């Protein structure tokens, strides 16, 4: 991602969230789970409507897993246009080097706090081949953000960008996987230029919107789960 480049992103969500964002009734909420792949942020699939839709459908089909902070009753996709000036881009060599240096610090290989317990990336269950609980990755990204905050006159990263291999391999030893994607964890919502409905979509009429809210509330009550939050940085 080049600095200031316009980027199209897609976010899988409930249809009420989609309408609220496009209509200006709500602002996105940053995710702060300890297992988030790219650290805290509002998660967007870069230039990939279909991958965002697949995620929303998966979350709606398995509400007990609470893959999103707000449950999804009717899966939908909202589009957004971004302009990010300061991005930690893990698809670049510079981004990988910064992550590697922070990893050494978090793991204690820099000579500080030897013997301390550190988080680890791990699988959610026996069927998880992607190790989706990225506690170590998350800790490293948070270390990077805190380190920048400690440097006088240093500006924070507005987003973190990463490419992920995920899902079954399409051809043996090809490296192409069914659910691979590029994701952005947006930390600074001021980077959002605007929200839009994907092509052929329309905002719900008032009655349909109210009905969708009721459906969403039924899902929320049926599958309550407290979200795991990170302590405030500082």
Steps between C-alpha positions, in 0.01 A plus 500: 500500500647835396460793739186697417386245241125458474400148605164327470413275791208278598373409845276200569230583753131488585273678255401753769866590553541544125205738483604689815850568363382608156223719643735660755308368800803323646878496502702178481626340819864393526564139593717445808514122531828350618495261204446755219740421216619857438447647844223743593301665225197496275551202269451536126562268206694692236332501156318175577122521529455124469739421785323750725165345409632149572617614843161656580321181394731286713441721803123491448496121458692444826379770742624299798860574391444879521749573225399866513445737792148560375321182392385455141140397434475603133845492336588802289801694372577870526762668284732782597756721332822559697799729479774390740814707544684281754463125460699213647492287186588137568514429127822706480852419613506809722186384679638149550827638643314720749282206606807277539675752724189538716466122517847474653400751767169330582661156523773638726784439256615859537631439850204651683273312743649150450282206596171688475194330358409608149181439301489244220310458177278193515214317336142559612423126483618179334352607165679836494799470267552878486577563869246782506566595863797727434587605854872534426452694176260730682749562780771584248286753315400663828868519597571679171222752563616566858859540386402766245294684762810517720707676232470881521328655199436156346159458337308177561417251229149556369463144371665160485480298177568130460462221245384163630498149357185337627286201412572194291783505248356512148782306337754291695812706585373796294468743791151609384233453766124523476447774756821703463449874534649838579365657815535845653463579869405867490602683818416857396141538382583844357651306207149404385394730219155348468277193518303349215263220413639233269346493153133393477447550875248741651444633849223323687163669521408616851274203577757248373773672699297477823436132432871442440580665835258265675658200330843621605391540861364144506837368384682711759284374785530140385880512484635737764876508537716765664766641274860471617647848512859615515603730784545864398839579354728736678 
